[in-house]
């Protein structure tokens, strides 16, 4: 039986069990000789795990077996037909910055030697009754003011980040005439830093998150994860959702009616994180699924191309096929991914309003 082995400085092995059945070579690296190339503050074990991740994920390694397509019943549970959205409901899109990642980390099959520049959006729903709901808050200005402490080692070496002054969501809302204190709900898809950077800046809002996501964030360590407690440690209370399995909606296993009027449905989208959620917005000219990092880019849902960061790969695989089945059964539906707003230019949704951020030259 073969495996991939990376040796730490004391030459104790860290083994990728997943690859044993498919790899044909053993790779050994004494990382004590290369640690200086990553910086003195990086632990050898952290670098070991990072290199192991690259080794196991690179498309040429073939360490990922072909997966069976899960069976998702072609049934739209509790979905009205013909579709009638909510008149007057609007979806606004703000870009809070950009991140640059190796394409291979964004979706499986992408090159690790080419980089992908991705937007970091935040979504704002204006309800006809006057309420304002935020879905994901995007970057925090800490990206610029304290990057080393805020981002941690692993994120810093993988990604490049750009955020202009005044590009944070609160500032952009102010420019658009929306006071952050008037936001009634902030729904957080998951608590990674590029989605939850400003959650503590909406003092009057009900902060909505999956209960299991809170548990994951509490257990995370900043140096090796995408969670950062600086984003949410000052939040005094959350509305932690529990999803009943006897409440399916469309192709999704459960849902929560956020406002109680059928305009916004929160649906579980586990995989990228165990507690990932999405928001189904019932616009008058077609439903839009805000999928966050369950489907970060179009390749994710079009080709079922798994991202590098997937806590539960089996759960992600089922989630993406539930999204694909939803799009198949609801032709008027659109998906806006966690880092892909291309659908804005190709979908005919008059009730989606984009707010490009203008930088001064």
C-alpha positions as CSV (number, residue, x, y, z in Angstrom):
1,X,0.0,0.0,0.0
2,X,1.5,3.4,-1.0
3,X,1.0,6.8,0.6
4,X,2.1,10.4,0.6
5,X,4.4,11.1,3.5
6,X,5.8,14.5,4.5
7,X,8.3,14.5,7.3
8,X,8.5,17.2,10.0
9,X,11.8,18.4,11.5
10,X,12.0,15.4,13.9
11,X,11.2,13.2,10.8
12,X,7.9,12.0,12.2
13,X,5.5,11.4,9.3
14,X,2.3,13.2,8.5
15,X,0.4,10.8,6.3
16,X,-2.4,11.5,3.8
17,X,-4.6,8.5,4.5
18,X,-7.0,9.5,1.7
19,X,-4.3,9.0,-1.0
20,X,-3.2,5.5,0.0
21,X,-5.3,3.7,-2.5
22,X,-4.4,5.9,-5.5
23,X,-0.9,7.3,-5.1
24,X,2.1,5.4,-6.6
25,X,4.9,7.2,-5.0
26,X,6.2,8.2,-1.6
27,X,7.3,11.8,-1.2
28,X,9.5,12.7,1.7
29,X,10.6,16.3,2.6
30,X,12.7,17.4,5.5
31,X,11.0,20.7,6.1
32,X,13.6,21.9,8.6
33,X,15.7,22.9,5.5
34,X,13.0,25.0,3.9
35,X,11.3,26.6,6.9
36,X,13.3,29.8,6.4
37,X,11.7,30.3,3.0
38,X,8.3,30.7,4.7
39,X,9.3,33.0,7.5
40,X,10.5,32.4,11.0
41,X,7.0,32.7,12.5
42,X,5.6,29.8,10.7
43,X,5.5,26.4,12.5
44,X,7.0,23.5,10.6
45,X,3.8,21.5,11.2
46,X,1.8,24.2,9.6
47,X,4.1,24.2,6.5
48,X,3.9,20.4,6.5
49,X,0.2,20.5,6.3
50,X,0.1,23.2,3.7
51,X,2.5,21.3,1.4
52,X,0.6,18.2,2.0
53,X,-2.6,19.9,0.9
54,X,-0.9,21.1,-2.3
55,X,0.5,17.6,-2.9
56,X,-2.9,15.9,-2.4
57,X,-4.9,18.5,-4.3
58,X,-2.9,19.3,-7.4
59,X,-4.8,18.0,-10.4
60,X,-1.9,15.9,-11.6
61,X,-1.8,13.8,-8.5
62,X,-5.0,11.9,-9.2
63,X,-5.6,11.4,-5.5
64,X,-9.3,12.1,-5.7
65,X,-11.4,9.2,-6.9
66,X,-14.4,9.8,-9.2
67,X,-17.5,10.3,-7.2
68,X,-21.0,9.0,-7.9
69,X,-23.6,11.5,-8.6
70,X,-26.0,11.5,-5.6
71,X,-29.6,10.9,-6.2
72,X,-31.6,14.2,-5.8
73,X,-35.3,13.6,-6.4
74,X,-36.7,15.8,-9.3
75,X,-39.2,17.2,-6.9
76,X,-39.8,20.8,-5.9
77,X,-41.0,20.5,-2.3
78,X,-43.3,23.3,-1.3
79,X,-42.5,25.4,-4.3
80,X,-45.4,27.3,-5.9
81,X,-45.9,26.8,-9.6
82,X,-46.3,28.9,-11.6
83,X,-43.7,31.0,-9.8
84,X,-44.7,34.3,-8.3
85,X,-42.1,36.4,-6.6
86,X,-42.5,39.2,-4.2
87,X,-43.3,42.6,-6.0
88,X,-41.0,45.3,-4.8
89,X,-38.3,43.1,-3.4
90,X,-34.8,44.3,-4.6
91,X,-31.4,42.7,-4.4
92,X,-28.4,45.1,-4.2
93,X,-24.8,43.9,-4.8
94,X,-21.7,45.7,-3.3
95,X,-18.1,44.7,-3.9
96,X,-16.0,45.0,-0.7
97,X,-12.7,44.2,-2.3
98,X,-10.9,41.5,-4.3
99,X,-8.8,38.5,-3.5
100,X,-6.3,36.7,-5.7
101,X,-5.9,32.9,-5.3
102,X,-4.3,30.1,-7.2
103,X,-6.9,28.8,-9.6
104,X,-6.4,25.3,-8.3
105,X,-7.6,26.4,-4.9
106,X,-10.8,27.9,-6.3
107,X,-12.0,24.8,-8.2
108,X,-10.6,21.3,-8.9
109,X,-9.0,21.1,-12.3
110,X,-7.7,24.7,-12.1
111,X,-4.0,25.4,-12.4
112,X,-2.0,26.0,-9.3
113,X,0.4,28.2,-11.4
114,X,-2.3,30.7,-12.5
115,X,-4.1,33.1,-10.3
116,X,-7.8,34.0,-10.2
117,X,-8.9,37.5,-9.2
118,X,-12.2,37.2,-7.5
119,X,-14.7,39.8,-6.1
120,X,-15.7,39.8,-2.5
121,X,-19.4,40.7,-2.6
122,X,-21.9,41.6,0.0
123,X,-25.6,41.4,-0.7
124,X,-28.4,43.7,0.5
125,X,-32.1,43.0,0.2
126,X,-34.5,45.9,0.3
127,X,-38.0,44.6,1.3
128,X,-41.1,46.5,0.2
129,X,-42.1,46.9,3.8
130,X,-39.0,49.0,4.3
131,X,-36.7,46.5,6.0
132,X,-33.1,46.0,4.9
133,X,-31.5,42.6,5.1
134,X,-27.7,42.0,4.6
135,X,-26.4,38.6,3.4
136,X,-22.6,38.4,4.1
137,X,-20.7,41.5,5.0
138,X,-17.5,41.0,3.0
139,X,-14.0,42.2,4.0
140,X,-13.0,44.1,7.1
141,X,-10.7,47.1,6.9
142,X,-8.3,45.0,9.0
143,X,-7.2,43.6,5.7
144,X,-5.2,46.8,5.3
145,X,-4.6,48.0,8.9
146,X,-3.3,44.8,10.5
147,X,-2.9,42.2,7.8
148,X,-0.3,40.0,9.4
149,X,-2.2,39.5,12.7
150,X,-5.6,39.4,11.0
151,X,-5.0,37.0,8.1
152,X,-2.6,34.5,9.7
153,X,0.2,32.6,8.0
154,X,-1.6,30.2,5.7
155,X,-4.0,32.7,4.2
156,X,-1.3,35.3,3.8
157,X,0.9,33.1,1.6
158,X,-1.9,31.7,-0.5
159,X,-3.8,34.8,-1.3
160,X,-3.5,38.4,-2.3
161,X,-6.0,40.9,-1.0
162,X,-7.1,44.4,-2.2
163,X,-9.5,46.7,-0.5
164,X,-9.7,50.5,-1.0
165,X,-10.4,53.0,1.6
166,X,-14.1,53.4,2.0
167,X,-14.9,50.1,0.3
168,X,-16.2,48.3,3.4
169,X,-19.9,47.6,3.4
170,X,-20.9,50.1,6.1
171,X,-19.2,53.0,4.2
172,X,-20.8,52.0,0.9
173,X,-24.2,51.7,2.5
174,X,-23.8,55.2,3.9
175,X,-22.9,56.5,0.4
176,X,-26.1,54.7,-0.9
177,X,-28.2,56.5,1.7
178,X,-28.6,53.4,4.0
179,X,-27.7,53.7,7.7
180,X,-26.2,50.5,9.0
181,X,-28.2,51.0,12.2
182,X,-31.5,50.5,10.2
183,X,-30.5,47.0,9.0
184,X,-32.9,44.5,10.5
185,X,-31.1,41.3,9.8
186,X,-27.6,40.2,8.8
187,X,-27.5,36.6,7.5
188,X,-24.0,35.1,7.5
189,X,-23.4,32.3,5.1
190,X,-20.4,31.2,7.3
191,X,-17.9,32.9,9.5
192,X,-14.8,33.0,7.3
193,X,-13.1,36.4,7.3
194,X,-14.1,37.3,3.7
195,X,-17.8,36.9,4.5
196,X,-18.1,38.0,8.1
197,X,-15.6,40.8,8.3
198,X,-18.2,43.4,9.4
199,X,-20.8,41.5,11.3
200,X,-20.1,43.4,14.5
201,X,-20.8,46.7,12.8
202,X,-24.6,46.3,12.6
203,X,-25.6,47.0,16.2
204,X,-29.4,46.9,15.8
205,X,-29.6,43.9,13.4
206,X,-30.5,40.3,14.2
207,X,-27.4,38.3,13.3
208,X,-28.4,35.0,11.7
209,X,-26.1,32.0,11.5
210,X,-26.2,28.2,11.5
211,X,-25.8,26.9,15.0
212,X,-23.2,24.4,13.8
213,X,-21.2,27.2,12.2
214,X,-20.8,28.9,15.5
215,X,-19.4,25.6,17.0
216,X,-16.9,25.3,14.1
217,X,-15.8,28.9,14.5
218,X,-15.3,28.5,18.3
219,X,-13.1,25.4,17.7
220,X,-10.9,27.0,15.0
221,X,-7.4,28.3,15.3
222,X,-6.6,31.5,13.3
223,X,-3.1,30.4,12.1
224,X,-4.5,27.5,10.0
225,X,-8.1,28.4,9.2
226,X,-10.2,31.0,7.5
227,X,-12.0,31.9,10.8
228,X,-10.9,35.0,12.7
229,X,-12.4,35.8,16.1
230,X,-11.6,39.4,15.6
231,X,-14.6,39.6,13.3
232,X,-17.2,38.3,15.7
233,X,-15.8,38.2,19.2
234,X,-17.7,41.4,20.1
235,X,-21.1,40.1,18.9
236,X,-23.3,39.8,22.0
237,X,-26.0,37.5,20.6
238,X,-26.8,35.4,17.6
239,X,-29.9,34.0,16.2
240,X,-28.5,30.4,15.8
241,X,-30.6,28.4,13.3
242,X,-31.5,24.7,13.7
243,X,-32.8,23.1,10.6
244,X,-35.6,20.5,10.9
245,X,-35.2,17.7,8.4
246,X,-39.0,17.6,7.9
247,X,-39.1,21.0,6.3
248,X,-37.7,20.5,2.7
249,X,-38.0,23.4,0.2
250,X,-37.5,22.9,-3.5
251,X,-34.5,20.5,-3.8
252,X,-33.0,21.5,-0.4
253,X,-33.3,19.3,2.7
254,X,-34.7,22.1,4.9
255,X,-35.4,25.8,5.2
256,X,-36.2,28.7,7.5
257,X,-38.6,31.4,6.4
258,X,-36.5,34.4,7.5
259,X,-39.3,37.0,7.7
260,X,-42.3,34.8,7.8
261,X,-43.7,36.1,4.5
262,X,-42.1,33.7,2.0
263,X,-39.8,36.4,0.5
264,X,-36.5,35.1,1.9
265,X,-35.7,31.5,2.6
266,X,-32.5,30.4,4.4
267,X,-31.4,26.9,3.2
268,X,-28.5,24.7,4.5
269,X,-25.6,24.4,2.1
270,X,-23.0,22.3,4.0
271,X,-19.7,21.3,2.7
272,X,-17.4,24.3,2.4
273,X,-18.0,24.5,6.1
274,X,-20.3,22.2,8.1
275,X,-22.6,25.0,8.9
276,X,-22.8,26.8,5.6
277,X,-26.1,28.4,4.6
278,X,-27.5,30.2,1.5
279,X,-30.3,32.7,1.0
280,X,-33.1,32.1,-1.6
281,X,-34.4,35.5,-2.6
282,X,-37.8,35.4,-4.3
283,X,-37.5,38.3,-6.7
284,X,-40.5,39.1,-8.9
285,X,-38.6,38.3,-12.1
286,X,-37.1,35.0,-10.9
287,X,-35.6,33.4,-7.8
288,X,-31.9,34.0,-7.0
289,X,-29.9,31.7,-4.8
290,X,-27.1,33.4,-2.9
291,X,-24.9,30.4,-2.6
292,X,-21.8,31.9,-0.9
293,X,-18.9,29.5,-0.9
294,X,-21.0,26.4,-1.4
295,X,-20.6,27.5,-5.0
296,X,-17.9,30.2,-5.0
297,X,-17.6,30.5,-8.8
298,X,-19.6,29.4,-11.9
299,X,-17.4,26.4,-12.4
300,X,-18.6,25.1,-9.1
301,X,-22.2,24.6,-10.0
302,X,-21.8,24.2,-13.7
303,X,-19.2,21.5,-13.6
304,X,-19.5,20.3,-10.0
305,X,-15.8,21.4,-9.5
306,X,-14.9,21.1,-5.9
307,X,-13.1,23.9,-4.2
308,X,-9.8,23.4,-2.2
309,X,-11.4,24.4,1.0
310,X,-14.2,21.9,1.8
311,X,-14.5,20.8,5.4
312,X,-16.9,18.0,4.4
313,X,-16.3,16.9,0.9
314,X,-19.1,14.4,0.8
315,X,-21.6,17.0,2.1
316,X,-20.3,19.5,-0.5
317,X,-20.8,17.0,-3.3
318,X,-24.4,16.5,-2.3
319,X,-25.0,20.2,-1.9
320,X,-23.7,21.1,-5.3
321,X,-26.0,18.5,-7.0
322,X,-28.9,19.9,-5.1
323,X,-28.1,23.3,-6.5
324,X,-27.7,21.9,-10.0
325,X,-31.1,20.0,-9.7
326,X,-32.7,23.3,-8.5
327,X,-31.5,25.1,-11.6
328,X,-32.7,22.3,-13.8
329,X,-36.2,22.3,-12.4
330,X,-36.5,26.1,-12.1
331,X,-35.2,27.5,-15.4
332,X,-35.8,31.1,-14.3
333,X,-33.5,30.7,-11.2
334,X,-30.1,32.2,-11.0
335,X,-27.1,31.6,-8.7
336,X,-24.8,34.2,-7.3
337,X,-21.7,32.6,-6.0
338,X,-19.5,33.6,-3.1
339,X,-16.9,35.1,-5.4
340,X,-18.5,35.3,-8.8
341,X,-21.0,37.9,-9.9
342,X,-20.9,37.2,-13.6
343,X,-24.5,36.2,-13.5
344,X,-25.3,39.9,-13.1
345,X,-24.2,40.5,-16.7
346,X,-26.0,37.5,-18.2
347,X,-29.2,37.2,-16.3
348,X,-32.2,39.4,-17.1
349,X,-33.0,40.4,-13.5
350,X,-34.2,44.0,-13.4
351,X,-34.6,43.7,-9.6
352,X,-30.8,43.1,-9.1
353,X,-29.0,46.4,-8.7
354,X,-25.2,46.5,-8.8
355,X,-23.2,49.2,-7.1
356,X,-19.8,49.3,-8.6
357,X,-17.2,50.8,-6.3
358,X,-15.4,53.7,-7.9
359,X,-11.8,54.2,-6.9
360,X,-10.0,57.5,-7.2
361,X,-7.2,57.6,-9.7
